[in-house]
Amino acid sequence: MTTILPEQIVQLSDNLSQQLISVARRWSPLEELQDTAIAEVQLVRADSATSYCSAVYEPCICFVIQGSKTVQLGDKEIVYSGPSYMASAIHLPVLGRIDHATPEQPYLAVKVSVDPQEVAGLILELGDKAPPEGNEAICSEIDCGLSSAPMDVRMQEALYRLLSLLDSPEDIKVLSPLARRELIYRALMGGLGPRMRRFAATDSQANRIARVIYTLKENFTQPLRIRELAATANMSESTLYHSFREVTRMSPLQFQKSCAYTKPGD
C-alpha cells in the first residue's frame, strides 16, 4: 500500500489549483457571470475588487478557485477564498463583494446549480455511510442556510473533471451528469454534508423553513401572513419566526423585501 505524505498532498492540491485556474480562465473571458455548454454550470470572473451588490442565491454549490469574496446573509458575514466552496441550501437574498482580484490574478468561481431532489436521492443511497456532524464549516449555526468550507483534493479533482468537459463538448451530454453527481457526493461527505442533509430531510425544521422560503419567494408581492405560513409549516408563529431567523439571518418581512429588489447571484 502506497503512503501519500503530507507534502505530496500539498503539492497535488497546488497542481490541481493551477489546472483549475487555467481551465476557468480559458472559459471565462468576460468579467461577469457566464453560461457554459453545461446547462447547470456558470463561470464567474472579476479582474478587480467590487463594492457590495445584492443578489439571491438559489440552491447551488459555488466554488472559489482564485481570489476572495465576502457574502453578507442578514447579520452574518461569510468570507471565503480559493480553493473553497459554499453551499446554498435554499433561495437566500444576500449582499456580496469581491475582495481580492487583479487582471493578473482575477477572481474565478464556478456556480453549479443543484436540484434538491438530487441531494435527497444521494442521501438515501448513502444511508448511514454519511459522516457525523462536525465544525469544519464557516457559519457555525447548524441551521444557517449558507456556509463555506475548504476544498480538499478529491473535490478539486471532481471539479476539474467537470470543467474539463468544456474542452470536449461531445462528452458533455453523457459525462456532465456523472461529474455533477460526484461533486454533490463530495459535498455531502465533507464539512457541509450535515447541513445539506438537514435541509433535505422532509421531517426536519430546516426543511420546513425551506418550504416557507419557497412560498415567500414565489409570492413576494403578496401581503405577509405569518399565521398562514406557520400553519403551512406546522409550527407555532413564534417557532416559525425563531427558526426562520436561524436559517436566513433575517426576519420573514426582511426576507420578503429583499427578494423584491435582488437578482440571481453567483
LUMTORFI-857142 format. One record per residue (C-alpha): y, x, z; residue in one letter. Coordinates in nm, 3 decimals, m for minus. Each point is the difference from the previous one (the first is absolute). Layout:
         y         x         z   res
         Y         X         Z     a
...
***
This chain:
         y         x         z   res
     0.000     0.000     0.000     m
     0.337     0.145    m0.107     t
     0.271     0.011     0.266     t
     0.359    m0.056    m0.115     i
     0.242     0.200     0.211     l
     0.336    m0.149     0.115     p
     0.196     0.239    m0.223     e
    m0.208    m0.111    m0.297     q
     0.082    m0.363     0.074     i
     0.371     0.087     0.011     v
    m0.028     0.184    m0.332     q
    m0.187    m0.293    m0.157     l
     0.264    m0.244     0.125     s
     0.280     0.221    m0.139     d
    m0.171     0.018    m0.338     n
    m0.049    m0.377    m0.008     l
     0.364    m0.053     0.093     s
     0.112     0.212    m0.293     q
    m0.233    m0.186    m0.237     q
     0.135    m0.334     0.122     l
     0.358     0.118    m0.041     i
    m0.076     0.114    m0.355     s
    m0.157    m0.325    m0.119     v
     0.259    m0.217     0.179     a
     0.292     0.191    m0.158     r
    m0.161    m0.024    m0.341     r
    m0.026    m0.378     0.017     w
     0.329    m0.077     0.178     s
     0.276     0.137    m0.222     p
     0.260    m0.247     0.130     l
     0.170    m0.039     0.336     e
    m0.130    m0.347     0.080     e
    m0.307    m0.207     0.077     l
    m0.211     0.032    m0.316     q
    m0.299    m0.199    m0.122     d
    m0.306     0.183    m0.128     t
    m0.296    m0.080    m0.224     a
    m0.188    m0.090     0.320     i
     0.132    m0.347     0.084     a
    m0.017     0.040     0.379     e
     0.157     0.348     0.006     v
     0.370     0.086    m0.014     q
     0.172     0.336     0.032     l
     0.326     0.080     0.177     v
     0.227     0.296    m0.060     r
     0.339     0.099     0.143     a
     0.184     0.325    m0.068     d
     0.244    m0.037     0.289     s
     0.030    m0.162     0.339     a
     0.110    m0.364     0.012     t
     0.168    m0.237     0.243     s
    m0.183    m0.296     0.151     y
    m0.106    m0.276    m0.243     c
    m0.165    m0.330     0.087     s
    m0.341    m0.092    m0.140     a
    m0.310    m0.207     0.072     v
    m0.330     0.183     0.037     y
    m0.295    m0.199    m0.129     e
    m0.360     0.072     0.107     p
    m0.047     0.355    m0.129     c
    m0.070     0.361     0.085     i
     0.283     0.243    m0.079     c
    m0.076     0.371    m0.030     f
     0.279     0.256     0.040     v
    m0.096     0.311    m0.196     i
     0.323     0.198     0.038     q
     0.325    m0.050     0.186     g
     0.079    m0.225     0.293     s
     0.096    m0.363     0.055     k
     0.124    m0.207     0.294     t
    m0.086    m0.369     0.024     v
     0.156    m0.239     0.250     q
    m0.203    m0.307     0.091     l
     0.216    m0.207     0.233     g
     0.060     0.223     0.303     d
    m0.272     0.248    m0.100     k
     0.065     0.317    m0.199     e
    m0.288     0.169    m0.183     i
     0.046     0.343    m0.159     v
    m0.269     0.128    m0.231     y
    m0.020     0.303    m0.227     s
    m0.251     0.139    m0.244     g
    m0.289     0.010     0.009     p
    m0.030    m0.326     0.196     s
    m0.052    m0.368    m0.062     y
     0.131    m0.329     0.132     m
    m0.183    m0.332     0.004     a
     0.177    m0.335    m0.016     s
    m0.238    m0.274     0.108     a
     0.235    m0.287    m0.082     i
     0.331    m0.081    m0.172     h
     0.274     0.169     0.204     l
     0.376     0.031    m0.062     p
     0.110     0.357     0.075     v
     0.280     0.251    m0.047     l
    m0.097     0.330    m0.161     g
     0.165     0.326    m0.094     r
    m0.111     0.328    m0.159     i
     0.072     0.284     0.242     d
    m0.103     0.311    m0.192     h
    m0.001     0.038    m0.379     a
     0.142     0.242    m0.258     t
    m0.042     0.032    m0.378     p
    m0.222     0.303     0.061     e
    m0.203    m0.178     0.271     q
     0.042    m0.375    m0.057     p
    m0.121    m0.271     0.230     y
    m0.331    m0.119    m0.148     l
    m0.199    m0.299     0.117     a
    m0.275    m0.231    m0.121     v
    m0.017    m0.371     0.077     k
    m0.344    m0.161    m0.025     v
    m0.002    m0.379     0.031     s
    m0.279    m0.136     0.218     v
    m0.162    m0.342    m0.006     d
    m0.076    m0.106     0.361     p
    m0.329    m0.142    m0.128     q
    m0.101     0.349    m0.112     e
     0.063     0.128     0.349     v
    m0.194    m0.287     0.159     a
    m0.295     0.061    m0.233     g
    m0.016     0.370     0.081     l
     0.022    m0.072     0.373     i
    m0.304    m0.227    m0.028     l
    m0.190     0.276    m0.179     e
     0.097     0.259     0.260     l
    m0.119    m0.211     0.292     g
    m0.026     0.215     0.313     d
     0.046     0.323    m0.198     k
     0.381    m0.026     0.024     a
     0.152     0.249     0.248     p
     0.145    m0.123     0.333     p
     0.370    m0.044     0.059     e
     0.198     0.319     0.044     g
     0.361     0.111     0.042     n
     0.043     0.215    m0.311     e
     0.235    m0.235    m0.181     a
     0.378    m0.015     0.025     i
     0.125    m0.334     0.140     c
    m0.216    m0.007     0.310     s
    m0.006    m0.377     0.050     e
    m0.341    m0.110    m0.128     i
     0.138    m0.323    m0.151     d
     0.292     0.165    m0.178     c
    m0.022    m0.109    m0.364     g
     0.107     0.340    m0.137     l
    m0.137     0.339     0.100     s
    m0.044     0.353    m0.132     s
    m0.255     0.280     0.032     a
    m0.064     0.343    m0.159     p
    m0.219     0.024    m0.312     m
    m0.315     0.202     0.056     d
    m0.177     0.196    m0.274     v
    m0.235    m0.284    m0.094     r
     0.285    m0.244    m0.047     m
     0.196     0.251    m0.208     q
    m0.307     0.049    m0.217     e
    m0.038    m0.375    m0.049     a
     0.368    m0.041    m0.086     l
    m0.021     0.286    m0.251     y
    m0.302    m0.163    m0.168     r
     0.197    m0.322    m0.036     l
     0.315     0.164    m0.141     l
    m0.203     0.224    m0.232     s
    m0.117    m0.313    m0.181     l
     0.351    m0.024    m0.146     l
    m0.096     0.303    m0.211     d
    m0.308    m0.179    m0.135     s
     0.105    m0.362    m0.068     p
    m0.335    m0.082    m0.158     e
    m0.158     0.035     0.347     d
     0.249    m0.215     0.192     i
    m0.164    m0.339    m0.045     k
    m0.334     0.114     0.142     v
     0.094     0.273     0.246     l
     0.334    m0.112     0.153     s
    m0.157    m0.283     0.206     p
    m0.246     0.253     0.144     l
     0.275     0.251     0.081     a
     0.216    m0.267     0.165     r
    m0.298    m0.123     0.202     r
    m0.061     0.354     0.126     e
     0.364     0.030     0.110     l
    m0.021    m0.325     0.196     i
    m0.328     0.119     0.152     y
     0.158     0.330     0.106     r
     0.290    m0.188     0.160     a
    m0.241    m0.230     0.188     l
    m0.195     0.302     0.127     m
     0.317     0.188     0.099     g
     0.276    m0.033     0.256     g
     0.136    m0.327    m0.140     l
    m0.340    m0.168    m0.023     g
     0.019    m0.191     0.331     p
     0.333    m0.160    m0.099     r
    m0.127    m0.096    m0.344     m
    m0.311    m0.156     0.154     r
     0.202    m0.202     0.252     r
     0.212    m0.156    m0.273     f
    m0.307    m0.078    m0.209     a
    m0.197    m0.165     0.283     a
     0.048    m0.377    m0.045     t
    m0.024    m0.073     0.373     d
     0.252     0.266     0.108     s
     0.353    m0.065     0.118     q
     0.130     0.249    m0.257     a
    m0.166    m0.195    m0.281     n
     0.155    m0.325     0.123     r
     0.343     0.163    m0.006     i
    m0.075     0.126    m0.350     a
    m0.054    m0.361    m0.111     r
     0.327    m0.107     0.166     v
     0.180     0.284    m0.182     i
    m0.142    m0.115    m0.332     y
     0.126    m0.353     0.068     t
     0.348     0.126     0.088     l
     0.014     0.224    m0.306     k
    m0.098    m0.283    m0.234     e
     0.247    m0.242     0.158     n
     0.289     0.222     0.111     f
     0.259    m0.250    m0.132     t
    m0.135    m0.279     0.223     q
     0.120    m0.068     0.359     p
    m0.197     0.198     0.258     l
    m0.224    m0.221     0.216     r
    m0.166     0.212     0.268     i
    m0.200    m0.294     0.138     r
    m0.165    m0.066    m0.337     e
    m0.073     0.370    m0.054     l
    m0.153     0.027     0.347     a
    m0.221    m0.300    m0.064     a
    m0.116     0.145    m0.331     t
    m0.092     0.328     0.173     a
    m0.161    m0.182     0.294     n
     0.238     0.169     0.244     m
     0.258    m0.109     0.251     s
     0.361     0.053    m0.108     e
     0.051     0.279     0.255     s
    m0.319     0.179    m0.106     t
     0.097    m0.028    m0.366     l
     0.346     0.141     0.068     y
    m0.136     0.292     0.207     h
    m0.281     0.085    m0.244     s
     0.232    m0.031    m0.300     f
     0.235     0.259     0.153     r
    m0.292     0.235     0.068     e
    m0.107    m0.007    m0.365     v
     0.336    m0.006    m0.179     t
     0.233     0.149     0.264     r
     0.235    m0.294    m0.056     m
     0.028    m0.371     0.075     s
    m0.121    m0.269    m0.245     p
     0.362    m0.086    m0.082     l
     0.090     0.365    m0.066     q
    m0.307     0.031    m0.221     f
     0.090    m0.311    m0.200     q
     0.355     0.123    m0.059     k
    m0.123     0.346    m0.103     s
    m0.237    m0.145    m0.258     c
     0.288    m0.180    m0.166     a
     0.188     0.323    m0.079     y
    m0.268     0.252    m0.083     t
    m0.216     0.105    m0.295     k
    m0.349     0.152    m0.029     p
    m0.009     0.348     0.154     g
    m0.173     0.331    m0.067     d
***
